[in-house]
Amino acid sequence: MLWFSRPLPNFLTIGRDFEANTSHNWSIRSFRRFPIVKLWANRRAKGGQQRVARFKGVGLVVDRLIVDEILRATISGATKPFVCRLNDDQLYVLKGRSAQARGCIAEVVAAALGRAFSLPIPSFALADVPLPLVEAMPEARSSLGHGVAFASQYVDGLQPLSISAMGPSWEHTLARVFLFDHWIMNEDRTGTEHGGNPNLFFRSERQDVVVIDHNLAFDPTYNPENNVKLHICREFWHQTSQDMLQLTILKSEMLEVLGSLESVFECLPAEWIDMEPAFIPKIEETLHRCERDQFWSEIKW
């Protein structure tokens, strides 16, 4: 039986908001009795207890799950992600120590807001990685680490999307991807006839696209000119940017999504915020740029 290095809550009910009772330790086996609880854990209350409650934003739920099994490292990825099975019996791609707290915060905020902005971003969760699991796998110990990680639901059968394969049926989605990356100051989605790093995938089974990888978002060195020239979706934004009615609708949607920002911040683990205390105000400042004319003029074609 695997035991956690810190106590997990003694859940008294299912499907309600409740406080944690930290008087007991919890094993993976005992936690499986409660496989459907959707939770977020935020800042620690006085006395060292961890407050646990349900989080719901604009059509969003952030789960707090536990890693049951570390399966393998992914083939690629600078943050050295791992494919893991969590206690909801689903596969996820986890980023932890190598992504650092800043990268994990960026992933959660971007995934939450992006899904609210109708982007095809996979479901995500916060995942507790038990120490005994990573101790048994040296590679995971150094790059994933134990504690809280960002978990993006694993999507099978993905192929990198090239410019030549981008069709008009995805026009509105791809234009939104460009705008979203400008909003979150993300230059890490490039594509030209010579290649690039699209972080944009095609799923042949459903004939749709999947958007991932936002750990480099909210970049203080962001240059909008680079996205205008190199972003893989730039041509689709070019068409949308000429439509004033569509721009008005998009701005309205973005302002509505901003209304859930504080709730997204509330779901972030305290340990991440403690390591990056100045990052939250920076994210808030970044996202409120959409209220100003300069934001739109920077990507005007």
Buried (B, 14 or more C-beta within 10 A) or exposed (E): EBEBEEBBBBBEEEEEEBBBEBEEEBBBEBBEEBEEBBBBBBEBEEEEBBBBBBBEBBEBBBBBBBBBEBEEBBEEBEBBBBBBBBBBEBBBBBBBBBBBBBBBBBBBBBBBBBBBBBBBBBBBBBBBBBBBBBEEBEEBBEBBBBBBBBBBBBBEEBEBBBBEEBEEEBBBBBBBBBBBBBBBBBBBBBBEEEEBBBBBBBBEEEEEBBBBBBBBBBBEEBEBEEBBEBBBBBBBBBBBBEEEEBBEEBBEBBEEBBEBBEBBBBBBBBEBBEBBEEBBEBBBEBBEBBEEEEBBEBBEE
